[in-house]
Amino acid sequence: MKITENFLLITGAPNILNMSRNEINSLTLEGNSPKHVYVALELKKNQIRHKGRDKILEYVKNVKVTKDLDVLVIDQYPLVTTYNRKTNSKVINLAPFNTKELGRVSYNTLFATMLYAYTFESLVTGKLRIPDNMIQPISSFWFSFFVQVFGRDYGMTGTYSSKLPGLKFLITLYILIAFFGRKQDRSTYNLAKRYSGYYFDEKLDVLNRLDLSNIRGFITGLSQMEVMPGFNVIKFTTKVHQMFDLQMLPGFEDLSRFMSLIMVSSMGGQTIAKPFISKYNLKVYVQLLSYMEKRLF
């Protein structure tokens, strides 16, 4: 599994932080401690509806011992949670909620943020691994998303549209390279071909000029390989931002973020990941969610 260092869709924001303990302490405000997180969630425990509720609450209760959770206000960082390498700690960032006070975040969103932080840390540290047999389900979910969100504008709504195999091929290729760290070479092309049924030989020169290790190369490929002619980063980002918001964008650039956001979206009443993303491919959504739930909770 590959971990993206910096995001392209969010002005180069780092995926994982590398701050010293002194830097973290300078961003910590009174009243925003892990203890306050626990008190807020314990107070609403019976109203929280999620399979991971008890595990997350038990974790936050014991943070005084583990010392691996920090609640910060990082104005320059746009995401609600991340992992900090130097301190091996989960980070909750209140700045994207437009507040410096933990108490102003709703209990559902606070729990969802903890769920996000817990899942993300498990993935980036290798405690939870996503095996290769998840490549095809993840690709299928992405395929369903692109067809339903962009299909009408690019002539991909019919079951027998000639563009669909090319879309499935490029999505699978991007997942293989950007998410699972495969080399961009003929063997990976052939693997994507087996998943998609797309014969890429006539487009080999175009493929070799693309950098499919990042989202920009993938989006460029959709246009240059004539799957979605004229498609570009601005069109993609604008659409995703309109439908969801900025917090969903990292899920298109990093496997750990994608899987974490799937987990978060299973929690109702929160503002981070819209629960309706399950509708794009409910069968695969349940498969991905169940895989994580069984191993985390």
C-alpha positions in Angstrom: 0.0 0.0 0.0 1.3 3.4 -1.0 1.0 6.5 1.2 0.7 9.8 -0.7 3.1 12.4 0.8 1.4 15.7 -0.5 -1.9 16.3 -2.1 -2.2 17.9 -5.5 -5.9 18.7 -5.3 -5.5 20.7 -2.0 -2.6 23.0 -2.9 0.2 20.7 -1.8 -1.1 20.0 1.7 0.8 17.2 3.4 -1.0 13.9 4.0 0.9 13.2 7.2 2.5 15.8 9.5 6.0 15.7 11.0 5.8 18.2 13.9 7.8 18.1 17.1 6.1 17.9 20.5 6.9 21.6 21.1 5.2 22.6 17.9 2.2 20.5 18.8 2.0 22.1 22.2 2.0 25.6 20.7 -1.1 24.7 18.7 -3.0 23.2 21.7 -5.6 25.4 23.4 -7.0 25.0 26.9 -10.2 23.0 26.9 -9.3 21.0 23.8 -7.6 18.0 25.5 -8.4 14.3 24.8 -10.1 14.3 28.2 -12.6 16.8 26.9 -13.2 14.6 23.8 -14.0 11.7 26.0 -16.3 13.7 28.3 -18.2 15.1 25.3 -18.6 11.7 23.7 -19.4 9.8 26.9 -22.2 12.3 27.6 -23.8 11.4 24.3 -22.8 7.7 24.2 -26.4 6.4 24.0 -27.1 8.6 21.0 -24.1 7.5 19.0 -25.1 4.9 16.4 -22.0 3.1 15.1 -20.4 -0.3 15.4 -17.1 1.2 16.6 -18.6 3.3 19.3 -17.4 1.3 22.3 -13.9 0.7 20.9 -13.4 4.4 20.1 -14.7 5.5 23.5 -12.5 3.0 25.3 -9.5 4.3 23.3 -10.2 8.0 24.1 -10.7 7.1 27.8 -7.2 5.5 27.9 -5.3 8.3 25.9 -3.9 9.6 29.2 -1.8 6.4 29.2 -1.1 6.0 25.5 -0.5 9.8 24.9 -1.2 9.4 21.2 -4.0 11.9 20.5 -3.7 15.6 20.1 -6.5 18.1 19.6 -5.1 21.1 17.8 -6.0 24.3 15.9 -3.9 24.3 12.7 -5.2 27.3 10.7 -3.0 26.5 7.7 -4.0 22.8 7.5 -7.3 22.1 5.7 -8.1 18.6 6.9 -9.9 17.6 10.1 -7.5 14.8 11.0 -4.1 13.4 10.2 -1.2 11.4 11.8 2.0 13.0 13.1 5.1 10.9 12.6 7.5 12.5 15.1 5.1 11.9 18.1 3.3 8.8 16.6 0.0 10.5 17.4 -3.4 11.0 15.9 -4.3 14.6 15.3 -7.7 16.2 15.4 -7.7 19.7 13.8 -10.5 22.0 14.7 -9.6 24.7 12.2 -11.7 23.3 9.3 -14.8 23.4 11.6 -14.3 27.2 11.8 -13.8 27.0 15.6 -11.1 26.9 18.2 -13.4 25.3 20.8 -14.0 21.6 20.9 -17.4 22.1 22.5 -18.7 23.8 19.4 -18.3 20.6 17.3 -21.5 18.4 17.3 -21.1 15.1 19.1 -21.8 13.1 15.8 -19.1 15.1 13.9 -16.7 14.8 16.9 -17.2 11.0 17.0 -16.8 10.8 13.2 -13.5 12.8 13.4 -12.2 10.4 16.1 -13.4 7.4 13.9 -11.5 9.0 11.0 -8.3 9.6 13.0 -8.4 6.0 14.5 -8.9 4.4 11.1 -6.4 6.5 9.3 -3.7 5.9 11.9 -4.3 2.2 11.7 -3.9 2.2 8.0 -0.8 4.5 7.7 1.1 2.6 10.4 0.3 -0.8 8.9 -1.9 -2.0 11.8 -4.7 -2.4 9.2 -3.6 -3.6 5.8 -5.6 -3.5 2.6 -4.7 -6.6 0.6 -4.4 -6.9 -3.2 -7.8 -8.7 -3.5 -9.3 -5.3 -2.7 -8.0 -3.8 -5.9 -10.9 -4.9 -8.0 -13.7 -3.9 -5.5 -12.1 -0.4 -5.1 -11.8 0.0 -8.9 -15.4 -1.1 -9.2 -16.6 1.5 -6.7 -14.6 4.2 -8.5 -16.0 3.0 -11.9 -19.6 3.3 -10.6 -18.9 6.8 -9.2 -17.5 8.1 -12.4 -20.3 6.7 -14.6 -23.0 8.0 -12.3 -21.4 11.5 -11.7 -19.8 12.2 -15.1 -21.3 9.6 -17.4 -24.1 11.8 -18.9 -21.7 14.6 -19.8 -19.2 12.3 -21.5 -21.5 9.8 -23.2 -21.0 6.9 -20.8 -24.6 6.3 -19.7 -25.4 3.3 -21.9 -24.5 -0.2 -20.7 -22.8 -0.8 -24.0 -21.0 2.5 -24.3 -17.7 2.0 -26.1 -16.0 4.3 -23.6 -16.7 2.1 -20.5 -13.8 -0.4 -20.9 -11.3 2.4 -21.3 -12.7 4.1 -18.2 -12.5 0.8 -16.2 -8.9 0.3 -17.5 -7.6 3.7 -16.5 -9.3 3.6 -13.1 -7.8 0.2 -12.4 -4.4 1.3 -13.6 -4.5 4.4 -11.3 -5.6 2.3 -8.3 -2.8 -0.2 -9.0 -0.1 2.4 -9.3 -1.2 5.3 -7.1 -2.8 3.3 -4.3 -1.0 0.0 -4.3 2.4 1.1 -5.5 2.7 -1.0 -8.6 5.2 0.1 -11.2 3.9 1.8 -14.3 5.0 -0.8 -16.8 3.7 -3.3 -19.3 2.9 -6.0 -16.7 0.7 -3.5 -14.7 -1.0 -2.5 -18.0 -1.7 -6.2 -18.6 -3.2 -6.6 -15.2 -5.5 -3.7 -15.6 -6.4 -5.1 -19.0 -7.5 -8.4 -17.4 -9.7 -6.5 -14.9 -11.3 -4.3 -17.6 -11.2 -6.1 -20.9 -9.7 -3.0 -22.5 -7.0 -3.5 -25.2 -4.5 -0.7 -24.7 -2.0 -1.4 -27.5 -3.2 1.4 -29.8 -2.9 3.9 -26.9 0.5 2.6 -25.6 2.4 5.8 -26.6 -0.2 7.9 -24.8 0.0 5.7 -21.7 3.7 5.8 -21.5 3.7 9.6 -21.5 1.3 9.8 -18.5 2.3 9.8 -14.9 -0.4 7.6 -13.3 1.2 7.8 -9.9 -0.9 10.9 -9.1 -4.4 12.2 -9.7 -3.4 14.8 -12.2 -1.9 12.2 -14.5 -5.0 10.0 -14.1 -7.4 12.9 -15.0 -5.1 13.9 -17.9 -5.2 10.3 -19.1 -9.0 10.3 -19.2 -8.9 13.2 -21.6 -5.9 12.2 -23.7 -7.1 8.6 -24.2 -10.5 10.0 -25.3 -12.5 8.4 -22.5 -13.6 11.8 -21.3 -12.3 14.4 -23.8 -11.7 17.8 -22.4 -11.8 16.6 -18.8 -9.4 18.4 -16.5 -8.5 18.9 -12.8 -10.7 22.0 -12.4 -13.8 20.2 -13.7 -13.1 17.2 -11.5 -12.4 19.3 -8.3 -15.3 21.6 -8.8 -17.8 18.7 -9.2 -16.5 16.8 -6.2 -16.4 20.0 -4.1 -20.0 20.8 -5.1 -21.3 17.3 -4.2 -19.3 16.7 -1.1 -16.8 19.3 0.1 -13.0 19.7 0.4 -12.7 16.9 3.0 -13.5 14.2 0.4 -10.8 15.2 -2.1 -7.9 13.4 -0.3 -9.9 10.1 -0.8 -9.1 10.4 -4.6 -5.4 10.7 -4.0 -4.6 8.3 -1.1 -5.8 4.8 -0.3 -5.7 5.3 3.5 -7.8 8.4 3.1 -10.2 6.7 0.7 -10.8 3.8 3.1 -11.0 6.0 6.1 -13.7 8.2 4.4 -15.7 5.1 3.6 -15.6 4.3 7.3 -16.6 7.8 8.3 -19.5 7.9 5.8 -21.1 5.0 7.7 -21.7 7.4 10.6 -24.9 9.4 10.3 -25.4 13.0 11.3 -21.8 14.1 10.7 -20.4 16.7 8.2 -17.2 15.1 7.0 -18.1 12.4 4.5 -21.6 12.3 3.1 -23.3 8.9 3.8 -24.9 8.9 0.4 -21.6 7.9 -1.2 -22.7 4.3 -0.5 -25.3 4.6 -3.3 -22.7 4.6 -6.1 -22.1 0.9 -5.5 -23.8 -0.4 -2.3 -22.5 -4.0 -2.7 -18.9 -2.9 -2.9 -19.3 -0.2 -0.2 -20.6 -2.8 2.2 -17.7 -5.1 1.3 -15.1 -2.5 2.0 -16.7 -1.3 5.2 -17.2 -4.8 6.5 -13.5 -5.6 5.8 -12.4 -2.7 8.0 -15.1 -3.1 10.7 -14.1 -6.8 11.3 -10.5 -5.9 11.9 -10.9 -2.7 13.8 -13.9 -3.3 16.0 
